[in-house]
Amino acid sequence: MTAYLDHAATTPMLPVAARVLAEQAVRTGNPSSLHGSGRAARRVVEESRERLAAALGARPSEVVWTSGGTEADNLAVKGLFWARRTQDPGRRRLLVSAVEHHAVLDPAFWMAEHAGAELVLLPVDADGVLDVEALRDELERNGDQAALISVMWANNEVGALQPLDDVVALARRHGVPVHADAVQAVGQVPVDFAASGLDALTVSGHKAGGPGGTGALLARRGLELTPVLHGGGQERGVRSGTLDFALLASFAAAVDAAVAARPSSAPRLAALRDELVAGVLGTVPGAVLRGPADAARRLPANAHLTFAGCEGDSLLYLLDSAGVEASTGSACQAGVPRPSHVLLAMGVSETDARGALRFTLGHTSTSDDVAAVLDVLPGVVERARAAGLAGVA
């Protein structure tokens, strides 16, 4: 039996989302068509828009459907930068935290290389939390040149919750729009778009118990966005493409259900997380918890640990062979293990960063899953340490 502890990568579909998808998938209709089937499909799209907006504290008109979190992040980073530069050619500085998901970092680097952006990577502390004073200093020196700030709601690797209230307050003084990737936060912590003061927010379907290939960018009314995709002019001309009403209905149902369940699910997952962390730290020498130790400052379902002297990929494969599925939280490019950019930004040494494991819980997680990890992990770490680090004599 497999213990699945990689819910941050994707979580199983919620029953309500699967049911809605099955019900809608057999229907026919293009939401842009004017005949009866098209109007029926359009009705589903708009009802789903209303449902998603209500769950996230937004207006329906602020929901822009996308194919997922990556597209929504690209639309935010590129679309906001281009729009701001058009309004004021002097605003070329693009401010993003150094621990952003690659769906934000990569388009930001691309904009620096191809679109004239001046990229500023904002530092974080040892817990992976944004250095607010560094942002304050940057804005005081160059606020009139800033086009956009992008700081995630919660880090996908170490689970650190970011000080968005402070970010938004500083940005407002300088007239700079703020985007947050909230892909990991929805369903785990309260997410209210209106109350946040954000200008744009990204959400993804398959991270919240919905289907893959679905996402949305919440963009406040009046926010100028330059389209990244061009075509039929759907979604107010901001994001062209035929909408899949069945997927969107399932996506909205999943987010609605995940948000409604959060008051009970978050404490349950936090208890399992604490049980896992205590068990690992108590049985595996050299294990270090990364991210905020204060449970109130991290996602309830996230446990990120490093194991000195181990290669993350070795840990991952050994766990997998023992029936435990987790993640390293780091990228592997061209077959060469590379440490996580998040851990490096936190000041973790490259050697220690290479021995990372991320355990993330979800709605199907139980104490049996935790027990399975604790049963096999000490032996796995011992074997991985015996194998040593790749490329180290």
C-alpha positions in Angstrom: 0.0 0.0 0.0 1.4 3.4 -1.0 1.5 6.4 1.4 1.1 9.5 -0.7 2.7 12.6 0.9 3.1 14.8 -2.2 -0.2 16.7 -2.1 1.6 20.0 -2.8 2.5 18.6 -6.2 -1.1 17.5 -6.9 -3.9 16.3 -4.6 -6.5 13.7 -5.5 -9.8 15.1 -6.8 -12.5 15.8 -4.3 -15.6 13.7 -4.7 -17.7 16.7 -5.4 -15.3 17.9 -8.1 -15.3 14.4 -9.8 -19.0 14.3 -9.7 -19.5 17.7 -11.2 -16.9 16.9 -13.9 -18.7 13.6 -14.8 -22.1 15.4 -15.0 -20.9 18.2 -17.2 -18.4 16.4 -19.4 -21.2 14.6 -21.4 -22.8 17.9 -22.3 -22.1 19.7 -25.6 -21.6 23.4 -26.1 -19.1 26.1 -26.8 -19.6 29.0 -24.4 -19.0 31.4 -27.1 -21.7 30.1 -29.4 -25.1 31.8 -29.5 -27.4 28.8 -29.9 -29.1 27.0 -27.1 -26.2 24.6 -26.3 -23.7 27.5 -26.3 -25.9 29.6 -24.0 -26.2 26.6 -21.6 -22.4 26.2 -21.6 -22.0 29.9 -21.0 -24.4 29.7 -18.0 -22.2 27.0 -16.5 -19.1 29.1 -17.0 -20.7 32.2 -15.3 -22.2 30.2 -12.5 -18.7 28.7 -11.9 -17.2 32.1 -12.0 -19.6 33.3 -9.3 -18.9 30.2 -7.2 -15.1 30.6 -7.4 -15.3 34.3 -6.7 -17.5 33.8 -3.6 -15.1 31.2 -2.2 -12.2 33.5 -2.5 -13.6 36.9 -1.6 -13.6 38.3 -5.1 -16.2 39.7 -7.5 -17.2 37.5 -10.5 -15.9 40.1 -12.9 -12.4 39.8 -11.3 -12.1 36.1 -12.3 -10.0 35.5 -15.4 -10.0 31.8 -16.3 -6.7 30.2 -17.4 -5.3 26.7 -18.1 -3.6 26.6 -14.7 -1.4 28.3 -12.2 1.6 28.7 -14.6 -0.5 30.5 -17.2 -2.0 32.7 -14.6 1.4 33.6 -13.2 2.7 34.4 -16.7 -0.3 36.6 -17.4 0.3 38.4 -14.1 4.0 39.0 -14.5 4.1 39.7 -18.2 0.7 41.3 -18.5 1.1 43.7 -15.6 4.7 44.6 -16.5 3.8 45.4 -20.1 0.7 47.4 -19.1 2.6 49.4 -16.5 5.5 50.1 -18.9 2.9 51.3 -21.5 1.4 53.7 -19.0 4.8 54.9 -17.8 8.0 53.9 -19.7 10.1 54.6 -16.7 8.6 51.8 -14.7 10.8 48.9 -15.6 11.8 47.4 -12.3 10.2 44.0 -11.6 10.3 43.0 -8.0 9.9 39.3 -7.0 10.9 37.3 -4.0 13.9 35.0 -4.3 11.8 32.0 -3.3 9.0 32.3 -5.9 7.8 29.3 -7.8 9.4 28.9 -11.2 6.1 29.8 -12.7 6.9 33.4 -11.5 10.7 33.4 -11.5 11.1 32.1 -15.1 8.8 34.6 -16.8 10.5 37.3 -14.6 13.9 36.3 -15.9 12.5 36.0 -19.4 11.2 39.6 -19.1 14.6 40.8 -18.0 16.2 39.1 -21.0 13.7 39.9 -23.7 11.5 42.8 -22.6 13.8 45.3 -21.0 12.7 44.5 -17.4 15.2 45.3 -14.5 14.7 42.3 -12.3 15.1 42.7 -8.5 15.2 39.5 -6.4 14.0 40.3 -2.9 15.8 38.5 -0.2 14.3 36.3 2.5 15.4 35.3 6.0 16.5 31.9 7.3 12.9 30.8 7.5 12.1 31.6 3.9 10.1 34.7 4.8 10.4 37.9 2.8 12.7 40.6 4.2 10.2 43.5 4.4 12.9 46.0 5.2 14.7 45.1 2.0 11.5 45.8 0.1 11.0 49.0 1.9 14.5 50.2 1.0 14.1 49.2 -2.6 10.8 51.1 -2.9 12.2 54.2 -1.1 15.1 54.3 -3.6 13.4 53.2 -6.8 9.6 53.1 -6.1 8.9 55.4 -9.1 10.6 52.9 -11.4 8.8 49.8 -10.0 6.3 48.2 -12.4 5.2 45.2 -10.3 5.8 43.3 -7.1 5.1 39.5 -7.0 5.3 37.7 -3.6 3.7 34.4 -3.1 1.1 33.8 -0.4 2.8 30.7 0.9 6.0 29.0 -0.2 5.5 25.8 -2.1 8.7 24.2 -0.7 9.1 25.1 2.9 5.5 26.3 3.6 6.5 29.8 4.8 3.6 32.3 4.9 4.6 35.6 3.5 3.9 39.1 5.0 1.5 40.2 2.3 -0.2 42.9 4.5 3.2 44.6 4.8 4.0 44.2 1.1 0.6 45.7 0.0 0.9 48.6 2.4 4.4 49.5 1.1 3.4 49.1 -2.5 0.4 51.4 -2.1 2.6 54.2 -1.0 4.4 54.0 -4.4 1.5 53.1 -6.6 2.9 49.7 -7.4 0.5 46.7 -8.2 1.0 43.5 -6.2 0.5 40.0 -7.4 0.6 36.9 -5.2 0.7 33.2 -6.2 -1.8 31.6 -3.8 -1.7 28.2 -5.4 -0.6 26.5 -2.2 -2.6 28.6 0.2 -6.1 28.1 -1.0 -7.9 25.5 1.3 -5.1 25.6 3.9 -5.2 29.2 5.2 -7.9 31.9 4.8 -7.7 33.6 1.4 -9.8 36.6 0.8 -8.9 38.6 -2.3 -10.8 41.8 -1.4 -9.5 41.9 2.1 -5.9 41.2 1.0 -5.7 44.4 -1.0 -3.9 42.6 -3.7 -4.2 43.6 -7.3 -3.9 40.0 -8.7 -3.9 36.5 -7.3 -3.2 33.1 -8.8 -5.1 29.9 -8.0 -4.8 26.4 -9.5 -7.4 23.6 -9.7 -5.4 20.5 -9.1 -3.8 21.8 -6.0 -7.2 22.3 -4.4 -8.8 18.9 -5.3 -10.0 19.9 -8.7 -9.0 18.8 -12.2 -5.7 19.5 -13.9 -5.6 22.1 -16.7 -7.6 24.6 -14.7 -6.7 27.9 -13.0 -7.6 31.5 -12.6 -6.1 34.9 -12.2 -8.1 37.1 -9.9 -7.5 40.7 -11.2 -9.1 43.7 -9.5 -11.5 45.7 -11.5 -9.8 48.4 -13.5 -6.4 46.7 -13.5 -4.7 47.0 -16.8 -3.4 43.7 -18.2 -1.7 43.2 -21.5 -2.8 39.9 -23.0 -0.2 37.1 -23.4 -2.5 34.9 -25.6 -4.3 36.4 -28.6 -7.2 34.9 -30.5 -11.0 35.1 -30.0 -11.0 37.7 -27.3 -12.5 35.6 -24.6 -12.3 36.7 -20.9 -12.7 40.4 -21.6 -10.0 40.2 -24.2 -7.4 39.4 -21.6 -7.1 35.6 -22.2 -8.3 34.2 -25.5 -9.2 30.5 -25.9 -12.3 28.4 -25.9 -13.4 27.7 -22.3 -14.0 24.1 -21.1 -17.1 24.6 -19.0 -17.0 21.1 -17.5 -13.5 21.6 -16.2 -14.3 25.0 -14.9 -17.4 23.8 -13.1 -15.3 21.0 -11.4 -12.6 23.5 -10.5 -15.0 25.9 -8.9 -16.7 23.1 -7.0 -13.4 21.9 -5.7 -12.2 25.3 -4.5 -15.6 25.9 -2.9 -15.5 22.6 -1.0 -11.8 23.0 0.0 -12.4 26.5 1.4 -15.6 25.4 3.2 -13.7 22.4 4.8 -10.7 24.4 5.8 -11.8 25.3 9.4 -11.8 21.6 10.2 -9.3 20.2 7.7 -6.4 22.6 8.5 -6.2 21.7 12.2 -6.4 18.0 11.4 -3.6 18.3 8.8 -1.5 20.4 11.2 -1.8 17.7 13.9 -0.6 15.1 11.4 2.2 17.4 10.3 3.3 17.9 13.9 3.3 14.2 14.5 5.4 13.6 11.4 7.9 16.3 12.3 8.3 15.2 15.9 8.7 11.6 14.8 11.4 12.4 12.3 13.4 14.8 14.5 13.2 12.2 17.3 14.4 9.2 15.3 16.6 10.5 12.5 20.0 12.0 13.5 20.9 15.1 11.6 17.4 15.9 10.4 16.6 19.6 10.3 13.1 21.2 9.9 13.2 24.0 7.3 10.8 26.9 7.2 9.2 28.7 10.2 9.2 26.6 13.4 6.1 28.6 14.5 3.1 26.7 13.2 1.2 29.9 12.8 3.7 31.1 10.2 3.6 28.1 7.9 1.2 26.0 6.0 -0.5 23.3 8.1 0.1 20.5 5.6 3.8 21.1 4.9 6.9 19.5 6.5 10.2 20.2 4.8 13.3 18.6 6.2 16.9 18.3 5.2 19.2 15.3 6.0 22.9 16.0 6.2 25.1 13.8 4.0 22.2 12.6 1.8 21.3 13.2 -1.8 17.7 14.1 -2.1 17.1 12.0 -5.1 18.5 8.9 -3.3 16.1 9.6 -0.4 13.2 10.0 -2.9 13.9 6.7 -4.7 14.5 4.7 -1.6 11.3 6.0 -0.1 9.4 5.3 -3.3 10.7 1.7 -3.3 9.4 1.4 0.3 5.9 2.6 -0.7 6.2 6.3 0.4 5.8 9.0 -2.2 7.2 12.5 -1.4 9.2 15.2 -3.1 12.7 16.6 -2.9 11.5 20.1 -3.6 14.5 20.7 -5.8 15.0 20.6 -9.6 17.0 18.1 -11.4 18.3 19.4 -14.7 20.1 17.3 -17.4 20.4 14.5 -14.9 22.5 16.6 -12.5 21.0 17.0 -9.0 20.8 20.7 -8.1 19.9 22.2 -4.7 16.6 24.1 -4.3 16.8 27.8 -5.0 14.5 28.3 -2.1 16.9 26.7 0.4 19.9 28.5 -1.0 18.0 31.8 -0.7 17.4 31.0 2.9 21.2 30.6 3.5 21.3 26.8 3.6 24.6 25.5 2.4 24.6 23.8 -1.0 25.6 20.5 0.6 22.8 20.5 3.1 20.3 21.8 0.6 20.9 18.7 -1.6 19.5 16.4 1.2 16.0 17.8 1.1 12.6 16.1 1.4 9.2 17.7 1.3 6.3 15.9 2.9 2.9 17.4 2.2 -0.5 16.2 3.4 -4.0 16.5 2.0 -7.6 15.5 2.4 -6.9 11.8 2.0 -4.0 11.8 4.5 -4.2 9.7 7.7 -2.1 8.8 10.7 -1.3 5.6 8.8 0.5 7.6 6.2 2.6 9.3 8.9 3.3 6.0 10.5 4.5 4.6 7.2 7.0 7.4 6.8 8.3 7.0 10.3 8.6 3.3 9.9 10.9 3.4 6.9 12.6 6.8 7.0 15.4 6.0 9.5 16.6 3.1 7.3 16.3 5.1 4.2 18.4 8.0 5.5 21.0 5.5 6.7 21.3 3.9 3.3 21.3 7.3 1.5 24.2 8.5 3.8 26.1 5.3 3.0 25.7 6.1 -0.7 27.0 9.7 -0.1 26.6 12.8 -2.3 26.9 12.7 -6.1 30.1 14.2 -7.3 31.6 14.4 -3.8 34.7 12.1 -3.2 
